[in-house]
């Protein structure tokens, strides 16, 4: 099924199908880019911000920064273990997060 057929354009009469497709292509997210961000900047939750998960990204970033600061007294390693586990789970969740973000774009075009 072509992407133009999946993007509904009933709610916005001024937006043509071509314009809706261009809007989608300009704003969609890539799973590959999300995995690169996860691998390079995962400790700072860059992949979550990219996928539109701002609140959980801020929580992950805060826990990570506080944990890194507390490693001097060895308490921070508990938080870093938690973040490491979260990053491991995110490796499996990234495709769904990106799919959800892209579906949100499609839904907004139909309004």
Long-range contacts (C-beta under 8 A, 24 or more apart in sequence): 6-106, 7-106, 7-109, 7-110, 8-106, 8-109, 8-110, 9-109, 9-110, 10-110, 11-110, 11-111, 12-109, 12-110, 12-111, 15-109, 20-109, 23-105, 23-109, 24-102, 24-105, 24-106, 24-109, 27-105, 28-101, 28-102, 28-105, 29-98, 29-101, 29-102, 30-98, 31-94, 31-95, 31-98, 34-94, 34-97, 34-98, 35-91, 35-94, 38-87, 38-90, 38-91, 38-94, 42-87, 42-90, 43-83, 43-87, 47-90, 47-94, 48-90, 48-97, 51-94, 51-97, 51-98, 51-100, 51-101, 52-97, 52-100, 52-101, 52-104, 53-97, 60-86
